[in-house]
Amino acid sequence: MNETDARAVYQKALKAHRFRERAALAAVHVGLVFYVLLSVYPLLRIFSVSLRPGDRIISTDLSLIPAGASFLSYMKVLHETNFLFWLWNSLIITCATSAIGVSLAAAAAYAFSRFRFPGHKTGLTLLLGNEMIPAAMLLLPLFLMIMKLGLINTYLGMIIAYSVTSLPFSIWILKGYYDTIPKSLEEAALVDGTTRFGAFIRIILPLSTPALAIAFLFNFTQAWNEYLVARVVLTDARMYTWTLGLFELQGQYLTQWGMFAAASILVTIPVLGVFLYSSKWLISGLTLGGVKG
Amino acid sequence: MTALLGSIIEVARFVAVIFFAIALLEAYLYVHFHLYDRRWFLPACVLAAAAAGLGAARLWAPDRFFELGLAAAMVETALAFGFIRLRGRYALAYMMLAPAILGLTLLIIYPLCFEVYLSFHDLKLTTIMQWSRTGALPFVGIKHFVKVFTSSPLSEVSFWQLFLRTIWWTFINVFFHVTGGFALALLLNHKIKLKGIYRTFLIIPWAMPQVVAVLAMRGEFHSQYGFINITIQRAIDWLPLLGKAGLHPIQWLTQHPFLTCSVINIWLGIPFMMVVILGGLQYGASAFQQFRMITLPLIKPVLAPAVTLGTVWTFNNINVIYLVTGQAGGTEDADIMVSALYKASFSFYRYSYSAAFAIVIFFILFAFAMAWLKWTRGTESVYERD
C-alpha cells in the first residue's frame, strides 16, 4: 500500500467518524429536547389555561397562547378568592418555622462538628434514622396534641407541627459545612481572647453564610410546599395556606380551572426562580449530606 | 391591615416565648455545668426541683400535688448525678445541643411514645370527647394490632394488598427514577451546546411546588380535557383505523389510578436522580464497556445514598397518591400503606387503629432498612472503600 492510498483510507475513516459523531450529537440533542418538552409541558399548559378568556376555560384546545387571551383569571383569583390571605398565611408560618429551625440547627450542628461528647455518634445516627419515620405516623399524635392544646386553626399549631421536620437534615448539612472550616481559625480567635462561643458567633457563623442560606432555603421550601399537615390542622378557609387553597380551587375542577391555573402560575414563578437560582448550592448541600452519611 | 398586623404580633410573641424558654433551659444548664463541684449542689438541686414541681402542680394539676413534686425531685436527682459525672466537660456542646434535643424530644420522641400508648387503647370519634375532657382512655390490649392484619384500613382494600402494592410501587418508582435519571445524565454529560439551559429545564418538575406539579399533571390525565386523551381522540379522528384497532380515550383517574400515580411520581422523581448522578459523572465514559467498568463504580458512592434516600421517600410518599385520589369518594386502587394510613386517620377518624397500623408500617420499613444496610455493607466490603 502506498502513501496516497493510506491517506485516502485515513481521510475516509475520519469522515465516517466525524459523521457518526455528528449523528450521535444530533441524537443527544433530540433526546434532550424531547425530555425537556415532557418536563416543561404541564407548566406551559397551566400557563395557557390561565390566559384563556372566561367563556372558553374548558376546552380541548391545545394551543399555547389561546385565542382571545386575557388576564381575567388572574384578576378573578386575586379579587374573588382568599388567595392573598392564603399566601400571607403561608408566608408567616414559613418564615417563623425557618427562623426557629435554622437557629436550632446552626447551634446543634456546631456541637456535632467540633466536640466528641458522649452520645455524639448515637445522636448523628438517630438524626439520620429519623428520616425513616413516615410523616403520617408522626402526624396522628401531633394532631391529637395540637387539638388538645386548642391550637387547631392557628398559626402556632402549624409552626409547632412544622418546626422540627427539617431539623435533622439541616443539622447534617450544616455539620458537613462546618467540618470544612479549618479549626485553626477558631484557635487563633481563642488565643486572641474570645470564648469558644464567641468564636462560633464571630467566625464560624459569618463564614457559613452559604450553608446557612441553604439550610434556610431547605426549611423554607419544605414548609412552603407542605400540604398534608396543613390539611389536618387548618379547617377554616381564611386560615388556609396556599397549597390548601389551590387544592380547593382544583377540587371544583370544571368551574374554577382558570383560577386554579392563574393561582398556580402566581405561586410557581417565584418558587421556580429562587430554586433555579440557588439550585447549585442546594444540590451540593444535598450530596454533601448524603455522601458523608 | 389590622388582621395582618395582628398575625405578625401573634407569631412574633410565640417566637419570643420559644426563645425565652430556650434561655431558661440554657440558664439551667449553665448553673449545673458550673456549680457541680460545690458541696451543697446535690441537696440544692433536689430541693429546688421539688419546689418547682410542687409549684407547677399547684398551678396546673392540684390533684396530683405530691406526685409531681416527688417526680420532679427524682428526675432532677438523676440529672444532677449525670452533671457531677461529666465534671463540667462538654458544657458548650450540650448547651448548644439542648434546644434542638428539647424540640426533637417534644415533637418526635414524645409523639412516638404517645402513638404506642394510643395503639393499646381505644381512641375513636365516640371516645374522643371523653378523652379531651378527662385524658383517660379504655385499655384494649392488642385488639387493634389484630385488626390491622384482619380488616381493611379503608373500606375494601386489605392489609396484604397494600403491603404488596407498596413494595411494587417503591420498586418501579425507584427503578425508573434511577434509569431515567441515568439516561438523562449520560445525555447531558456530552460536550454539547446549551447544556446549562437543558439542565435548567430538566430540573423544573423537581423545582416546581409539588402540589402544583401533581395537580397540573392530574389535569393532564383528565378523561375529557387532559392532554393525553385529547391526543388520543385527535389521533382517532385523524386516522379512524386506529379507533377500529381498539384505541380509545381512557378513564385514567378512575380505572387506572395506580398507573396514573406512578407515571406522575416517576416524572417528579427523575430530575433529582439526574442531578445526583450528573454530580458523580466524569466526562468521556460512554461506551458500554466503559459504562460498566468505569462509570458505575465511579457513581456508586453518590448513587448508593441517593437510592437509599429515594427508596425511603417513595415508600413514605403520600403526597402524589393523596392529591390524585384523595377527594371524597376517591378510589382505593392506588393506595399504598402510608396513604391508607393517612386516610384511615384523617378521613375515617380511626385513631387508635391507625396508631397500631403506623407501628406495623414502621417495623416493616425498619426491617427493610436493616436488610438493605446489611446488603450494601456487604457489597461495600468487596471494594474496600474508605
Interface residues (C-beta under 8 A of the other chain):
Chain A: L25 V28 H29 G31 L32 Y35 V36 L38 S39 V40 Y41 P42 L43 R45 I46 I58 S59 T60 L62 W88 N89 I92 I93 A96 A99 I100 L104 A105 A107 A108 Y110 A111 F112 R114 F115 F117 P118 G123 N130 E131 M132 I133 P134 A135 A136 M137 L138 L139 L140 P141 L142 F143 L144 M145 M147 K148 Y155 L156 I159 I160 A161 S163 V164 L167 P168 I171 R196 F197 F200 W224 N225 Y227 L228 R231 V232 T243 L246 F247 Q250 G251 Y253 W257 F260 S264 V267 T268 V271 L272 F275 L276 S279 I283 S284 L286 T287 G290 V291 G293
Chain B: L4 S7 I8 E10 V11 F14 V15 I18 R89 Y90 L92 A93 Y94 M96 L97 P99 A100 I101 G103 L104 L107 I108 Y110 P111 L112 F114 E115 L118 L123 S132 A183 L184 L187 L188 H190 I192 Y198 T200 F201 L202 I203 I204 P205 A207 M208 P209 Q210 V211 V212 A213 L215 A216 M217 R218 G219 E220 H222 Q224 Y225 F227 I230 Q233 W267 P271 V275 V276 G279 P301 V302 P305 A306 L309 V312 F315 N316 I318 N319 Y322 L323 Q327 V338 S339 L341 Y342 S345 F346 Y351 S354 A355 A358 I359 I361 F362 L365 F366 A369
